[in-house]
């Protein structure tokens, strides 16, 4: 009996030891990051205050250019306390997990004071985890994925309307203002498109509106023609596109070519910025999409003129939100000084008037307010009141 009791206690002790080891292995990355954060705080003696920017790939010029203008403007005003600002850009292109590694690189190798991301929601979750564990502010300047703020992480902020807010705005514009009842929605299979569609459909259900006719575009099957024929058969009154460029442009082009003149609406990521000229935007003529960008204000005109003077084209939404996002981070650092903890506190209290309107954050880091709409008229984005 004694041998059996000893065997039982030995097994219990071994199970406890194994559980402890597994727990330590699981928690080790958090401890390492926390320790690294304590010893790798940016040095006050450095000449520049570094801010990181994460972009989808090396061809993603719009966000980098918008951020660069904000950095140059800040430095032309003397930086802060004798220190100038510098931008460290990293691409997230590569295998899954590259975004997390690049965020860690910015935080520990380059010792940035904050990170701004202009990329999709799937990668934003990876960056958010790294930023949270190292206690560095992470500002999203593109994805509207609402799940990024559901964890209530105090280090995360978003200067774009999330997909819940975009869905509310679209429902008011389409169902309430436009009085359209029979609509079709088209989505591709990308993370953000599917996410935006999901929240839109949920809002439609919650609002007790007629359920839309759902269609999916599959990049692998080149299914444009099939989509358009099904829209014709369904006799819809309006079309809402949750498809990223360049597929969104092809859908719109084929609709017009086929004499399908239904009003077309879209979410924020509808338009491609590879060519921001009015000639290119004529392809989106009369298309209405969610956007708070207003380049007709004094600040908007100054930004668009500088952008065109420097890069030869007018800025679109990606560049505009990146410009505002970088300007917010700079303003927060000016208000708090180069201290990561105080930067987060400053971000939580900030009220910034940008080219995308007044930007303030709620307790979860979401941008407050209701997003507006832009309609393309003669190749020019025009804000809709």
WOWOKA-V544881 format. One record per pair of residues at least 4 apart in sequence whose ideal C-beta (glycine too) atoms are under 7 Angstrom apart, sorted by the first residue. I is the first residue (numbers start at 1). GAP is how many residues later the second one is. Records with the same first field share a line. If there is no record, write none. Layout:
# WOWOKA-V544881
I=GAP ; GAP
This chain:
# WOWOKA-V544881
1=4
2=4
3=4
4=4
5=4
6=4
7=4
8=4
9=4
10=4
11=4
12=4
13=4
14=4
15=4
16=4
17=4
18=4
19=4
20=4
21=4
22=4
23=4
24=4
27=4
28=4
29=4
30=4 ; 103
31=4
32=4
33=4 ; 100 ; 101
34=4 ; 99
35=4
36=4 ; 72 ; 98
37=97 ; 98
40=68 ; 71
41=299
42=4 ; 69 ; 71 ; 296
44=294
47=36
48=35 ; 36 ; 37 ; 38
49=31 ; 34 ; 36 ; 64 ; 284 ; 289
50=36 ; 38 ; 60 ; 61 ; 62 ; 63
51=34 ; 36 ; 61 ; 62 ; 63 ; 65 ; 275 ; 278
52=36 ; 38 ; 54 ; 58 ; 60 ; 63
53=10 ; 11 ; 14 ; 34 ; 35 ; 36 ; 63
54=36 ; 38 ; 45 ; 48 ; 49 ; 61 ; 63 ; 65 ; 73
55=5 ; 8 ; 9 ; 34 ; 36 ; 37 ; 63 ; 64
56=4 ; 36 ; 37 ; 63
57=34 ; 36
58=33 ; 35
60=4
61=4
62=4 ; 211 ; 254 ; 256 ; 257 ; 260
63=4 ; 55 ; 78 ; 255 ; 256 ; 259
64=4 ; 25
65=4 ; 242 ; 246 ; 254
66=4 ; 249 ; 253 ; 254 ; 256 ; 257
67=4 ; 20 ; 49 ; 255 ; 256 ; 259
68=4 ; 19
69=4 ; 234 ; 237 ; 238 ; 241 ; 254
70=4 ; 253 ; 256 ; 257 ; 260
71=4 ; 14 ; 16 ; 255
72=4
73=4
74=5 ; 11 ; 256
75=4 ; 9 ; 10
79=4 ; 5 ; 6
80=253 ; 254
85=245
88=18 ; 22 ; 24
90=12 ; 15 ; 16
92=6 ; 7 ; 10 ; 27 ; 31
93=5
94=4
97=4 ; 29
98=4
99=4 ; 24 ; 27 ; 28
100=4 ; 26 ; 27 ; 30
101=4
102=4
103=4 ; 12 ; 24 ; 27 ; 28
104=4 ; 26
105=4 ; 5
106=4 ; 6 ; 9
107=5 ; 23 ; 27 ; 29
113=220 ; 225 ; 227 ; 230
114=22 ; 23 ; 25 ; 215 ; 229
115=12 ; 16 ; 21 ; 23
116=23 ; 25 ; 209 ; 210 ; 213
117=7 ; 10 ; 21 ; 23 ; 24
118=23 ; 24 ; 200 ; 204
119=4 ; 5 ; 23 ; 24
120=4 ; 23 ; 71 ; 72
121=4 ; 22 ; 24 ; 27 ; 70 ; 71 ; 74
122=69
123=4
124=4 ; 16 ; 19 ; 21 ; 24
125=4 ; 23
126=4
127=4 ; 11
128=4 ; 10 ; 20 ; 25 ; 28
129=4
130=4
131=5 ; 7 ; 24
132=21 ; 23
135=20 ; 205
136=19 ; 204
137=18 ; 20 ; 206 ; 207 ; 210
138=17 ; 18
139=18 ; 20 ; 186 ; 189 ; 190
140=8 ; 18 ; 20
141=18 ; 19 ; 180 ; 181 ; 184
142=18 ; 176 ; 179
143=49
144=16 ; 17 ; 18 ; 19 ; 22 ; 52 ; 124
145=18 ; 47 ; 50
146=4 ; 16 ; 17 ; 18 ; 53
148=8 ; 10
149=7 ; 9 ; 215 ; 216 ; 217
152=212
154=190
155=189
156=209
157=190 ; 204 ; 208
158=4 ; 207 ; 208 ; 209
159=162 ; 165 ; 166 ; 169 ; 200 ; 208
160=108 ; 161 ; 207
161=4 ; 5 ; 129 ; 206 ; 210
162=204
163=4 ; 32 ; 33 ; 36
164=4 ; 35
165=4 ; 205 ; 206
166=4 ; 30 ; 101 ; 102 ; 124 ; 205
167=4 ; 32 ; 33 ; 36
168=4 ; 35
169=4 ; 121 ; 201 ; 202 ; 204
170=4 ; 30 ; 70 ; 95 ; 120
171=4 ; 32 ; 33 ; 36 ; 38
172=4 ; 5
173=4 ; 5 ; 92 ; 115 ; 200
174=4 ; 6 ; 9 ; 64 ; 66 ; 91
175=5 ; 34
178=60 ; 85
180=57 ; 58
181=29 ; 56
182=28 ; 54 ; 55
183=29 ; 53 ; 54 ; 55 ; 56 ; 57
184=28 ; 29 ; 31 ; 47 ; 50 ; 52 ; 55
185=12 ; 15 ; 27 ; 29 ; 30 ; 55 ; 57
186=29 ; 31 ; 41 ; 53 ; 55 ; 56 ; 57 ; 65
187=6 ; 7 ; 10 ; 29 ; 55 ; 56
188=5 ; 29 ; 31 ; 55 ; 56 ; 59
189=5 ; 29
190=4 ; 54
191=4
192=4 ; 77
193=4 ; 49 ; 50 ; 51
194=4
195=4
196=4 ; 46 ; 71
197=4 ; 45
198=4
199=4
200=4
201=4
202=4
203=4
204=5 ; 7 ; 8
213=21 ; 23
215=12 ; 15
217=6 ; 10 ; 26 ; 30
218=5
219=28
223=4
224=4 ; 26 ; 27 ; 30
225=4
226=4
227=4 ; 24
228=4 ; 26 ; 27 ; 30 ; 32
229=4
230=4
231=5 ; 8 ; 29
232=28
236=26
237=25
238=24 ; 25 ; 27
239=23 ; 25
240=25 ; 26
241=7 ; 10 ; 23 ; 25 ; 29
242=25
243=4 ; 5 ; 8
244=4 ; 25
245=4 ; 26 ; 27
246=4 ; 26
247=4
248=4 ; 18 ; 22
249=4 ; 23 ; 34
250=4
251=4
252=4 ; 12 ; 31 ; 32 ; 35
253=4 ; 30
254=4
255=5
264=23
265=23 ; 24
266=4 ; 21 ; 23
267=22 ; 23
268=21 ; 22 ; 23 ; 49
270=19
271=13 ; 18 ; 45 ; 46
273=43 ; 45 ; 46
275=5 ; 38
276=4 ; 37 ; 38 ; 39 ; 40
277=36
278=4 ; 101 ; 102
279=100
281=95 ; 98
282=97
284=92
285=91
286=89 ; 90
287=89
288=85 ; 87 ; 96
289=84 ; 85
290=81 ; 83
291=26 ; 81 ; 82 ; 83
292=64 ; 65 ; 79 ; 80
293=24 ; 27 ; 62 ; 63 ; 81 ; 88
294=6 ; 61 ; 63 ; 89
295=5 ; 6 ; 9 ; 60
296=4 ; 5 ; 87
297=4
298=4
299=4 ; 54 ; 55 ; 56
300=4 ; 55
301=4
302=4
303=4 ; 12 ; 20 ; 52
304=4 ; 10 ; 11
305=4
306=4
307=4 ; 7 ; 8 ; 12
308=4 ; 5 ; 6
315=4 ; 5
316=4
317=4
318=4
319=4
320=4 ; 35 ; 36
321=4 ; 35
322=4
323=4 ; 32
324=4 ; 30 ; 31 ; 32 ; 35
325=4
326=4
327=4 ; 25 ; 27
328=4 ; 22 ; 24 ; 31
329=4
330=4
331=4 ; 19 ; 21
332=4 ; 11 ; 14 ; 15 ; 18
333=5 ; 10
335=11
336=6 ; 7 ; 9 ; 10
337=5
339=4
340=4
341=4
342=4
343=4
344=4
345=4
346=4
347=14
348=13
350=10
351=7 ; 9
352=7
353=5
354=5
358=11
359=8
360=8
361=4 ; 5 ; 6 ; 7
362=4 ; 6
372=11 ; 12
373=11
374=7 ; 8 ; 9 ; 10
375=7 ; 9
376=5
377=5
